[in-house]
């Protein structure tokens, strides 16, 4: 393997721009609700800034830590993530009807964030060692699908449908890139779709989200409230927006506007131009990440970078689809933007892994 060089500066710059932009939007989106609930307009952004600093430490550490060593730790990491998912179902903190957080002292984190990264690392390392097996269903593909099934089942117990979808889709992308046959996925789509139908129709709150998606104005003061307010925010932004900090929907109309629906506040304040700018920044980050994956020195590095970039892409697509009412509402944070400590730290650590892979690139040109 070639000697380690400098990391990809273009990728690093895009990460820093998105992180900075995200912190600005967290303050802008949260100032009103923070003042109302905490009597401090800076409450949420101060907390997010602390997590951002921790995330930067995690990113720089992982950018210096040889990613090849992660392969040897991949199975223990996967086991730890499964244990944490079991623990959160037993002793997790319940918020808004979902048990997704584990508390340690005064801090809490989502084990699903650990599971996302653990699955990517394990799949990438294992598939790099078994390149040809994955083409066969029983001996190759099925064991990985069983792992996804176990993790998905534990996440559904929380319940955490969005987290289940992200991990499942990211895992499928890695398997496909590793050489799994496409017709196997077509066959699998039948039980997967059937399972989703059962999951939705047997859960009252999920069914309400479907009906709210189909016709939010049918229950505009209840299940349709959040998406209606989001659409009002996006629509009122126009071409150039109302101006940074001038959102009206953040004044207790959109619940927790600094969280999953922060993109709608961004659209309201910065308009179509601002929204397209953010989307383009994500597209550039994903493109640069794919370039790093293509130039990785080994299969493990290539699959690992692909998995991490896919994770970002899937989360961005789902979040924007939700806030624009292109799919039913689900709790999906927008990477770098939505307030949330564990999510941000693990995203930044993941970016550090990609930067580390770029240091061994076949064409290390920054």
C-alpha positions as CSV (number, residue, x, y, z in Angstrom):
1,X,0.0,0.0,0.0
2,X,1.2,3.5,-0.8
3,X,2.6,5.8,1.8
4,X,0.1,8.1,3.7
5,X,-0.3,11.6,2.2
6,X,-2.4,14.6,2.9
7,X,-6.2,14.2,3.1
8,X,-8.6,15.4,0.5
9,X,-8.9,19.1,1.1
10,X,-11.9,19.5,-1.1
11,X,-13.9,17.0,1.0
12,X,-12.7,18.5,4.2
13,X,-13.7,22.0,3.1
14,X,-17.2,20.9,2.1
15,X,-17.6,19.2,5.6
16,X,-16.6,22.5,7.3
17,X,-18.9,24.6,5.2
18,X,-21.9,22.3,5.9
19,X,-21.0,22.2,9.6
20,X,-20.7,26.0,9.8
21,X,-23.9,26.5,7.8
22,X,-25.7,24.0,10.1
23,X,-24.7,25.8,13.3
24,X,-26.0,29.1,11.9
25,X,-29.3,27.5,11.0
26,X,-29.6,25.8,14.4
27,X,-29.3,29.2,16.1
28,X,-31.7,30.9,13.6
29,X,-34.3,28.1,13.8
30,X,-34.1,27.5,17.6
31,X,-33.8,31.0,19.0
32,X,-37.6,31.6,19.4
33,X,-38.4,28.2,21.0
34,X,-35.2,28.4,23.1
35,X,-36.2,31.7,24.5
36,X,-39.8,30.5,25.2
37,X,-38.9,27.2,26.8
38,X,-35.4,27.9,28.3
39,X,-35.4,31.7,28.6
40,X,-32.2,31.7,26.6
41,X,-32.2,32.2,22.8
42,X,-28.7,30.6,22.6
43,X,-29.6,27.5,24.6
44,X,-29.8,25.0,21.7
45,X,-27.0,26.5,19.6
46,X,-24.6,26.5,22.6
47,X,-25.3,22.8,23.1
48,X,-24.9,22.1,19.4
49,X,-21.6,24.0,19.4
50,X,-20.3,21.8,22.2
51,X,-21.2,18.7,20.1
52,X,-19.7,20.2,17.0
53,X,-16.3,20.7,18.8
54,X,-16.5,17.1,20.0
55,X,-17.3,16.1,16.5
56,X,-14.3,17.9,15.1
57,X,-12.0,16.1,17.6
58,X,-13.6,12.8,16.5
59,X,-13.1,13.7,12.8
60,X,-9.5,14.7,13.2
61,X,-8.8,11.6,15.3
62,X,-10.4,9.3,12.7
63,X,-8.6,11.1,9.9
64,X,-5.3,10.2,11.6
65,X,-6.3,6.7,12.6
66,X,-5.5,4.0,10.0
67,X,-8.9,2.9,8.6
68,X,-7.5,-0.6,8.0
69,X,-7.4,-1.2,11.8
70,X,-11.1,-0.7,11.9
71,X,-11.6,-3.9,9.9
72,X,-10.1,-6.0,12.7
73,X,-12.5,-4.3,15.1
74,X,-15.6,-4.7,12.9
75,X,-17.2,-7.8,14.5
76,X,-16.8,-6.5,18.1
77,X,-18.2,-3.2,17.0
78,X,-21.2,-4.9,15.5
79,X,-21.8,-7.0,18.6
80,X,-21.5,-3.8,20.8
81,X,-24.1,-2.1,18.7
82,X,-26.5,-5.0,19.0
83,X,-26.0,-5.1,22.8
84,X,-26.7,-1.3,22.9
85,X,-29.9,-1.7,20.8
86,X,-31.1,-4.4,23.2
87,X,-30.2,-2.2,26.2
88,X,-32.2,0.7,24.9
89,X,-35.3,-1.4,24.5
90,X,-35.0,-2.4,28.2
91,X,-33.6,0.7,30.0
92,X,-33.7,3.4,27.4
93,X,-35.1,6.9,27.9
94,X,-38.6,7.3,26.4
95,X,-39.2,10.6,24.6
96,X,-42.4,11.3,22.6
97,X,-43.5,7.7,22.8
98,X,-40.2,6.2,21.4
99,X,-37.5,4.6,23.4
100,X,-34.4,5.5,21.4
101,X,-32.0,7.0,23.8
102,X,-29.6,5.6,26.4
103,X,-28.7,8.0,29.2
104,X,-25.2,8.1,30.8
105,X,-25.1,10.7,33.6
106,X,-26.5,13.9,32.2
107,X,-25.9,12.8,28.6
108,X,-27.9,10.7,26.2
109,X,-27.2,9.2,22.8
110,X,-28.9,7.0,20.3
111,X,-27.5,3.5,19.9
112,X,-28.9,3.6,16.3
113,X,-26.0,6.0,15.4
114,X,-23.5,3.4,16.6
115,X,-25.4,0.7,14.7
116,X,-25.2,2.7,11.4
117,X,-21.4,3.0,11.5
118,X,-20.9,-0.6,12.9
119,X,-22.9,-2.1,10.0
120,X,-21.0,-0.1,7.4
121,X,-17.6,-1.1,8.8
122,X,-18.5,-4.8,9.3
123,X,-20.1,-5.2,5.9
124,X,-17.3,-3.4,4.1
125,X,-14.6,-5.5,5.8
126,X,-16.4,-8.8,5.6
127,X,-17.3,-8.3,1.9
128,X,-13.8,-7.2,1.0
129,X,-12.6,-10.7,2.3
130,X,-15.4,-12.6,0.6
131,X,-15.8,-10.8,-2.8
132,X,-17.2,-13.7,-4.8
133,X,-19.4,-15.3,-2.1
134,X,-22.0,-12.5,-2.2
135,X,-23.1,-13.5,-5.6
136,X,-24.6,-16.6,-4.1
137,X,-27.8,-16.2,-2.1
138,X,-27.6,-18.8,0.7
139,X,-23.9,-18.9,1.4
140,X,-23.1,-15.3,0.5
141,X,-26.0,-12.8,0.7
142,X,-28.3,-14.4,3.3
143,X,-26.0,-14.0,6.3
144,X,-25.7,-10.3,5.7
145,X,-29.5,-10.0,5.3
146,X,-30.0,-11.8,8.6
147,X,-27.7,-9.3,10.3
148,X,-29.8,-6.5,8.8
149,X,-32.9,-8.3,9.9
150,X,-31.7,-8.6,13.6
151,X,-30.8,-4.9,13.7
152,X,-34.0,-3.8,11.9
153,X,-36.1,-5.9,14.4
154,X,-34.4,-4.3,17.4
155,X,-34.9,-0.8,15.9
156,X,-38.6,-1.5,15.2
157,X,-39.0,-2.4,18.9
158,X,-38.0,1.2,19.9
159,X,-39.8,2.0,17.5
160,X,-37.5,3.7,15.0
161,X,-38.8,3.2,11.5
162,X,-36.6,5.9,9.9
163,X,-33.4,4.4,11.5
164,X,-34.4,1.0,10.3
165,X,-34.9,2.3,6.7
166,X,-31.5,4.1,6.7
167,X,-29.5,1.2,7.9
168,X,-31.3,-1.3,5.6
169,X,-30.9,0.9,2.5
170,X,-27.2,1.6,3.3
171,X,-26.5,-2.1,3.8
172,X,-28.2,-3.0,0.5
173,X,-26.2,-0.4,-1.3
174,X,-22.9,-1.8,0.1
175,X,-24.0,-5.3,-0.8
176,X,-24.9,-4.2,-4.4
177,X,-21.6,-2.4,-4.9
178,X,-19.8,-5.5,-3.5
179,X,-21.3,-7.6,-6.3
180,X,-24.6,-9.0,-5.1
181,X,-26.9,-9.9,-7.9
182,X,-29.7,-7.5,-8.6
183,X,-32.4,-10.1,-9.2
184,X,-31.8,-11.3,-5.6
185,X,-32.9,-7.9,-4.4
186,X,-36.0,-8.0,-6.6
187,X,-37.0,-11.3,-5.0
188,X,-36.4,-9.8,-1.5
189,X,-38.5,-6.7,-2.3
190,X,-41.6,-8.8,-2.0
191,X,-41.3,-9.8,1.7
192,X,-39.8,-6.4,2.5
193,X,-42.8,-4.5,1.1
194,X,-45.1,-7.0,2.8
195,X,-43.3,-6.3,6.1
196,X,-43.6,-2.6,5.7
197,X,-47.4,-2.9,5.0
198,X,-47.8,-4.9,8.1
199,X,-45.7,-2.5,10.2
200,X,-47.8,0.5,9.0
201,X,-51.2,-1.1,9.2
202,X,-50.7,-2.6,12.7
203,X,-49.5,0.7,14.3
204,X,-51.9,3.5,14.9
205,X,-49.3,6.3,14.9
206,X,-47.7,5.0,11.7
207,X,-51.1,4.8,10.0
208,X,-51.9,8.3,11.1
209,X,-48.7,9.5,9.4
210,X,-49.7,7.8,6.2
211,X,-53.2,9.4,6.2
212,X,-51.6,12.8,7.1
213,X,-49.3,12.4,4.1
214,X,-52.1,11.6,1.8
215,X,-54.3,14.5,3.0
216,X,-52.7,16.6,5.8
217,X,-55.7,19.0,5.8
218,X,-58.0,16.3,6.9
219,X,-56.6,16.6,10.4
220,X,-54.9,20.0,10.1
221,X,-54.8,20.6,13.9
222,X,-53.5,17.1,14.7
223,X,-51.4,14.7,12.6
224,X,-51.3,17.0,9.6
225,X,-50.2,20.1,11.6
226,X,-46.4,19.6,11.2
227,X,-46.3,19.0,7.5
228,X,-48.8,21.8,6.8
229,X,-46.6,24.3,8.7
230,X,-43.5,23.0,6.9
231,X,-45.2,23.6,3.5
232,X,-46.2,27.1,4.6
233,X,-42.6,27.8,5.6
234,X,-41.2,26.5,2.3
235,X,-43.9,28.3,0.2
236,X,-43.4,31.7,1.9
237,X,-39.7,31.6,1.3
238,X,-40.1,32.3,-2.4
239,X,-37.0,32.8,-4.5
240,X,-34.7,34.6,-2.0
241,X,-36.4,34.0,1.3
242,X,-37.5,36.3,4.1
243,X,-34.0,36.8,5.3
244,X,-31.8,35.0,7.8
245,X,-33.5,34.9,11.3
246,X,-36.8,36.2,9.9
247,X,-38.8,32.9,9.8
248,X,-42.4,33.2,11.1
249,X,-43.0,29.4,11.3
250,X,-40.3,28.9,13.9
251,X,-42.4,30.9,16.4
252,X,-44.0,27.8,17.9
253,X,-45.7,26.7,14.7
254,X,-43.3,24.0,13.6
255,X,-42.6,21.8,16.7
256,X,-38.8,21.7,17.4
257,X,-37.9,23.7,14.2
258,X,-34.1,23.2,14.9
259,X,-34.5,19.4,14.6
260,X,-35.9,17.3,11.7
261,X,-37.7,20.2,10.0
262,X,-34.8,22.6,10.0
263,X,-34.7,22.5,6.2
264,X,-38.2,24.0,6.0
265,X,-37.0,27.0,8.1
266,X,-33.9,27.3,5.8
267,X,-36.2,27.4,2.8
268,X,-38.4,30.1,4.5
269,X,-35.4,32.3,5.4
270,X,-33.1,31.8,2.5
271,X,-35.6,30.8,-0.2
272,X,-35.2,28.6,-3.2
273,X,-31.7,29.9,-3.8
274,X,-30.6,28.9,-0.3
275,X,-32.2,25.5,-0.5
276,X,-30.6,24.7,-3.9
277,X,-27.2,25.9,-2.5
278,X,-27.4,23.5,0.4
279,X,-28.5,20.6,-1.9
280,X,-25.6,21.4,-4.2
281,X,-23.2,21.3,-1.2
282,X,-24.4,17.9,-0.3
283,X,-24.2,16.7,-4.0
284,X,-20.6,18.0,-4.1
285,X,-19.8,16.2,-0.8
286,X,-21.3,12.9,-2.1
287,X,-19.5,13.3,-5.5
288,X,-16.2,13.9,-3.7
289,X,-16.8,11.0,-1.4
290,X,-17.5,8.7,-4.4
291,X,-14.2,9.9,-6.0
292,X,-12.4,9.0,-2.8
293,X,-14.0,5.6,-2.9
294,X,-13.0,5.0,-6.5
295,X,-9.4,5.9,-5.7
296,X,-9.2,3.9,-2.5
297,X,-6.2,1.6,-2.4
298,X,-8.1,-1.5,-1.5
299,X,-11.6,-3.0,-1.6
300,X,-12.2,-2.4,2.1
301,X,-11.5,1.3,1.8
302,X,-13.6,1.6,-1.3
303,X,-16.6,-0.1,0.2
304,X,-16.2,1.8,3.5
305,X,-16.1,5.2,1.8
306,X,-19.1,4.2,-0.4
307,X,-21.1,3.1,2.7
308,X,-20.5,6.3,4.6
309,X,-21.3,8.5,1.6
310,X,-24.4,6.4,0.9
311,X,-25.5,6.9,4.6
312,X,-25.3,10.7,4.1
313,X,-27.1,10.6,0.8
314,X,-30.0,8.4,2.1
315,X,-30.5,10.6,5.2
316,X,-30.5,13.8,3.1
317,X,-33.0,12.4,0.5
318,X,-35.4,11.2,3.2
319,X,-35.2,14.4,5.3
320,X,-35.9,16.6,2.3
321,X,-38.6,14.3,1.0
322,X,-40.3,14.5,4.4
323,X,-40.3,18.2,4.8
324,X,-41.5,18.8,1.3
325,X,-44.3,16.2,1.8
326,X,-42.9,13.9,-0.8
327,X,-43.1,11.0,1.7
328,X,-44.8,10.4,5.1
329,X,-43.4,12.2,8.1
330,X,-40.6,10.2,9.9
331,X,-37.9,11.3,12.3
332,X,-34.9,11.8,10.1
333,X,-32.3,14.4,10.9
334,X,-30.6,16.4,8.2
335,X,-26.9,15.7,8.5
336,X,-24.8,18.6,9.8
337,X,-27.9,20.8,10.3
338,X,-30.4,19.1,12.6
339,X,-29.7,19.7,16.3
340,X,-28.6,16.4,17.9
341,X,-25.4,15.5,19.7
342,X,-24.8,11.8,19.0
343,X,-25.9,12.2,15.4
344,X,-23.4,15.0,14.7
345,X,-20.5,13.4,16.5
346,X,-20.9,10.1,14.6
347,X,-21.3,11.9,11.3
348,X,-18.1,13.9,11.9
349,X,-16.3,10.7,12.9
350,X,-17.5,9.1,9.7
351,X,-16.2,12.1,7.7
352,X,-12.8,11.5,9.4
353,X,-12.8,7.9,8.2
354,X,-13.4,9.1,4.6
355,X,-10.6,11.7,5.0
356,X,-8.3,8.9,6.3
357,X,-9.1,6.7,3.2
358,X,-8.3,9.7,1.0
359,X,-4.8,9.9,2.5
360,X,-4.0,6.6,0.8
361,X,-5.6,7.5,-2.5
362,X,-4.2,6.2,-5.7
363,X,-4.3,9.8,-7.1
364,X,-3.7,11.9,-4.0
365,X,-4.2,15.4,-5.4
366,X,-6.4,16.9,-2.7
